[in-house]
Amino acid sequence: MPEEPASQLAAPPPPPAPMPEPEEAEPELAPPPPPPAAMPEGATEAPDLVVN
């Protein structure tokens, strides 16, 4: 009996690597940040946001 079939059974081909999901799945894993709220210029709570 040839050894070829034996080698195939002993070492089956590796499973196909999981391909990355379509872009539709990206928002589910990392939803985009909400739009910045329009805060008044005198807001001292978040001076970093009002750098302009």
C-alpha positions as CSV (number, residue, x, y, z in Angstrom):
1,M,0.0,0.0,0.0
2,P,1.4,3.4,-0.9
3,E,2.3,5.7,2.0
4,E,0.7,8.7,0.3
5,P,-2.8,8.2,1.7
6,A,-1.4,7.4,5.1
7,S,0.4,10.8,5.3
8,Q,-2.8,12.6,4.3
9,L,-4.7,10.9,7.1
10,A,-2.0,11.6,9.6
11,A,-1.7,15.3,8.7
12,P,-5.0,16.6,7.4
13,P,-4.9,20.1,5.8
14,P,-5.2,23.0,8.3
15,P,-8.7,24.6,8.6
16,P,-9.2,27.7,6.5
17,A,-8.2,30.9,8.5
18,P,-11.2,32.9,9.5
19,M,-11.5,35.8,7.1
20,P,-12.1,39.3,8.5
21,E,-15.8,40.2,8.7
22,P,-17.2,42.8,6.3
23,E,-17.1,46.5,7.2
24,E,-20.7,46.1,8.5
25,A,-19.3,44.3,11.5
26,E,-16.8,47.0,12.4
27,P,-19.3,49.5,13.8
28,E,-20.6,46.8,16.1
29,L,-17.2,46.1,17.6
30,A,-16.2,49.8,17.8
31,P,-19.1,52.2,17.3
32,P,-18.1,55.7,16.1
33,P,-17.9,58.3,18.9
34,P,-21.1,60.5,19.2
35,P,-20.9,64.0,17.6
36,P,-19.4,66.6,20.0
37,A,-22.2,68.4,21.9
38,A,-22.4,72.1,21.1
39,M,-21.1,73.5,24.5
40,P,-21.1,77.2,25.2
41,E,-17.8,79.1,24.9
42,G,-17.8,79.8,28.6
43,A,-17.9,76.1,29.5
44,T,-15.0,75.5,31.9
45,E,-15.8,71.8,32.4
46,A,-14.1,70.8,29.2
47,P,-11.7,73.5,28.2
48,D,-9.8,70.9,26.1
49,L,-12.7,70.6,23.7
50,V,-13.0,74.4,23.3
51,V,-9.4,75.0,22.2
52,N,-10.4,77.1,19.2
